[in-house]
């Protein structure tokens, strides 16, 4: 049995995401970090967003791809990067047929790439980060 079970949701309103050609780009507006999920990793995020039970999804993905450990590791990284959190308020649903079909079609390693190179730019607030004596923009310290 998986150490992860139940329903998970995005960690906060600061987590935003968009899917491009089967791959998610996830942005944490609080840290400025952004993440690229491979197509096989994106299938797991699809299920999380749909409210499916994580243990059930990990079992299906492990059977379909033969890489149960890789999916457990991926989910651990989603948690460690504070992109998802457990949601005890609502019950999880079992993975539905549409999601299972998508999971059976995955290929390639489920990976997540973390990018920190644009964090300062993403966190900049050029409208409010201004100082008359210093000019515009002035990055706030302490973020």
C-alpha positions, 0 to 999 in steps of 0.5 A, a space after each residue: 500500500 502506498 504511503 500516500 492516500 486520499 485526496 490532494 489539492 494544489 497547495 495554495 492560490 499561489 500555485 498556477 498551472 497550464 498544460 501545453 501539448 500534454 505537459 504541465 508548466 506549474 508556477 509558484 507565485 510565492 517563490 517565483 519557481 516554476 516547474 516542467 512536468 513530463 507527459 507521464 508526470 502530467 497524467 498524475 497531476 491531471 488525476 490530482 486536479 480531478 480529485 482522484 485517490 493518490 494511492 489508487 493512481 500510483 497503483 495504476 501508473 505502477 502497473 501501466 508503466 512498471 515504474 511504481 517507484 518513479 511515480 512515488 518519487 515524483 509525488 514526493 517531489 510535488 509535496 516537497 516543493 509545496 505544490 500539493 497538500 492533503 485535503 481531508 475536507 473532501 473525499 477522494 474519488 477512485 480514478 475513473 475510466 478516462 484517467 485510467 485510459 490516459 495512464 495506460 498510454 503513458 510512456 517515458 519517465 515521470 519527471 519534474 524539472 525545477 527552475 529558479 532562474 527567473 524567480 527574482 523577475 517573477 517576484 518583482 512588482 514594478 508597480 509597487 516596488 518603487 522609491 522616489 530616491 532610488 528610481 524604478 523599479 526597486 526590488 524589495 529585500 527580505 523575500 
